[in-house]
Structures are given as structure tokens and as C-alpha cells.
């Protein structure tokens, strides 16, 4: 058994989401959003390098030694599956292990709004799941793929970095391809997928102009494209898509968004009242004629007003969703306060008043 597996096994036993290893500090666990140290000595440089090298292939060792970061999936001896990032910093090597549950989540188990299931029924266009790192985007997308896999006879091609949840084909055929192992870039993966008779293409991250352009082409040519962006709201997502492409493509991009962007889902993970878990809280934008007009006329800043009035279509603002969750006792009000846009709306719910002065 690799020595690093002992830390991973301890982390899983504690119910953590991530295990952090870095030179000069003890191993750390992320428990319900908070980092906590393991009772262990500070890790030394040669010690951690030896731990890491035990789980690397020859090609990965060569790449890491030549100065590159590594992203890959790892299965520990006891069967735990992890998404791994290996890196170097000023004091030496470091590693982050994100636990990936063996069971693929369902929309029902995540208690996501009913409109998410309806978005899976689209046969073409683009649905974006956005949020900062660690907000559960991959989990939501996995649940959407599982719903498609369970209910439709289609070909789903998933391009990931790395492969996280492993989908067994049910009604659908699910093909999972990994960046670095099976393809050189997401753009190359989309280009190849278009020749593989896809119905749905999942793109792990729309991280550059070429990938965005290829994803737009796929969505415009009769495919449903699911993707992620590291943006924190519908307005920022629209603006990022427009700004990411060359200036001469600005009008074309706005036209694409107005016609082919089905929805933007932005999420945060908020602690539950008992502090033992986290719940995904979603802002949801569904494309309408009014929102399409705002995008094409460079008035995306007015989109929040449409979200407020579009609740009958399944739309909701992040603040609305947070307040609803607080009233249903689904989340900790103090943690919800951290994610609120209009802090004043939440002051009456806060129990830890020490967080308030900063915002008054």
C-alpha cells in the first residue's frame, strides 16, 4: 500500500471532501468547507516527494520533474477514488486529493430544483454550470448525465480533466475521455466528438477561446452541450463568453448566446444547520426573449431583474435561493450570509453577530 493511502483512508473515515499535503505543515483535511490539520508532524520535502512518487507513473514522474503540474485520477488500495493535483511551490511539492464518491449522484439525491431535470430534456443548445472552485459543479453535471443516461437512448461523450464519476452505460452510451490520457485539449476533444455521432457533449471546462468556439459550433449544429465556467453569476458568465473571443466575433457570440444558450446555473455549497454537510444553492437563469434582447443590446447588467420576475419559469437569484433555504432550515444562516450579494437582507437571520459590523 502506498504510504499516501493512509492519509486518504483517514480522510475518508472522517468524511472529508479533500486531503491537502504540503511541505512544512501537517496534512490537512477539508471538513464541510473548513480546513483542519491531522495530528501528525510537519511534512518534510524529501518525505512528501517520496509519498508522491509512489503513486506516479514513469511518464508522470518525468513530467513533474520537468516542472509541470499534474492532474489525474487515483484509486487507493481500499477503492477510494480521488481527483489529484500535484504541484510545486516555494517550499517544495504539494498535493490536493478531492474525494469522488463511488456512486454517481442523482438529481433527486442532490435535491436540485425541478427545472434542472427539464434542462436535460433539451436536444440542442448549451447549458452552463458555473461557480468558483469546489462548489460542486462536477457533481451537478454528473447527476445531469446520470438522468440522461437513465431516461434517453442517446450517445453521451464526456470530456474531463480528469475523469471523476465513472458512468456505466444504461439506456445511453456514455463515453468518457480524459485530458492528457485520451486527448490533448478540450477543443481537440470536441472536434473529434463531432465525428463520433454525439447527442450530448460534456466539456469539463470552457477555459480558452478555441474551446468556447468549438463548443458553440457543437451547440449550434444540433447537439446539447453541457459545460462549466469559473464565473459567479449569470451576468458574469455572459460577459465572460463575449469577452473571451476576439473582438470581431463579439456580435456573433452575442447572437449565439441569445439563440443557443439554454440556461446558466451558478452554485455555492452552504453548510447545513448541523454543520455536518453542505447543500448546493443555485442561481438559475433560463433564456427568454427578454434576456436574449438584453444580451444582444449590451444590457446584460439588467439580467438580475429578469431572474427576480421569472420564478414561474424556474429562475431564481442567489439571494432568493439562500433566503428560501434558510426559511426551510436547510442551511446555516451564518454561512448563507457569507454568500449573499445583498448582505442587509440577511442580517435578521444571522446568529453570530460578530460577522455583521464589517458590512454595516
Residue, then its C-alpha position, 0 to 999 in steps of 0.5 A: x500500500x502506498x504510504x499516501x493511502x493512509x492519509x486518504x483512508x483517514x480522510x475518508x473515515x472522517x468524511x472529508x471532501x479533500x486531503x491537502x499535503x504540503x511541505x512544512x505543515x501537517x496534512x490537512x483535511x477539508x471538513x464541510x468547507x473548513x480546513x483542519x490539520x491531522x495530528x501528525x508532524x510537519x511534512x518534510x520535502x524529501x518525505x512528501x516527494x517520496x509519498x508522491x512518487x509512489x503513486x506516479x507513473x514513469x511518464x508522470x514522474x518525468x513530467x513533474x520533474x520537468x516542472x509541470x503540474x499534474x492532474x489525474x485520477x487515483x484509486x487507493x488500495x481500499x477503492x477510494x477514488x480521488x481527483x489529484x493535483x500535484x504541484x510545486x511551490x516555494x517550499x517544495x511539492x504539494x498535493x490536493x486529493x478531492x474525494x469522488x464518491x463511488x456512486x454517481x449522484x442523482x438529481x433527486x439525491x442532490x435535491x436540485x430544483x425541478x427545472x434542472x431535470x427539464x434542462x436535460x430534456x433539451x436536444x440542442x443548445x448549451x447549458x452552463x454550470x458555473x461557480x468558483x472552485x469546489x462548489x460542486x459543479x462536477x457533481x451537478x453535471x454528473x447527476x445531469x448525465x446520470x438522468x440522461x443516461x437513465x431516461x434517453x437512448x442517446x450517445x453521451x461523450x464526456x470530456x474531463x480533466x480528469x475523469x471523476x464519476x465513472x458512468x456505466x452505460x444504461x439506456x445511453x452510451x456514455x463515453x468518457x475521455x480524459x485530458x492528457x490520457x485520451x486527448x490533448x485539449x478540450x477543443x481537440x476533444x470536441x472536434x473529434x466528438x463531432x465525428x463520433x455521432x454525439x447527442x450530448x457533449x460534456x466539456x469539463x471546462x470552457x477555459x480558452x477561446x478555441x474551446x468556447x468556439x468549438x463548443x458553440x459550433x457543437x451547440x449550434x449544429x444540433x447537439x446539447x452541450x453541457x459545460x462549466x465556467x469559473x464565473x459567479x453569476x449569470x451576468x458574469x458568465x455572459x460577459x465572460x463568453x463575449x469577452x473571451x473571443x476576439x473582438x470581431x466575433x463579439x456580435x456573433x457570440x452575442x447572437x449565439x448566446x441569445x439563440x443557443x444558450x439554454x440556461x446558466x446555473x451558478x452554485x455555492x455549497x452552504x453548510x447545513x444547520x448541523x454543520x455536518x454537510x453542505x447543500x448546493x444553492x443555485x442561481x438559475x437563469x433560463x433564456x427568454x426573449x427578454x434576456x436574449x434582447x438584453x444580451x444582444x443590446x449590451x444590457x446584460x447588467x439588467x439580467x438580475x431583474x429578469x431572474x427576480x420576475x421569472x420564478x414561474x419559469x424556474x429562475x431564481x437569484x442567489x439571494x432568493x435561493x439562500x433566503x428560501x433555504x434558510x426559511x426551510x432550515x436547510x442551511x446555516x444562516x451564518x454561512x448563507x450570509x457569507x454568500x449573499x450579494x445583498x448582505x442587509x437582507x440577511x442580517x435578521x437571520x444571522x446568529x453570530x453577530x460578530x460577522x455583521x459590523x464589517x458590512x454595516 
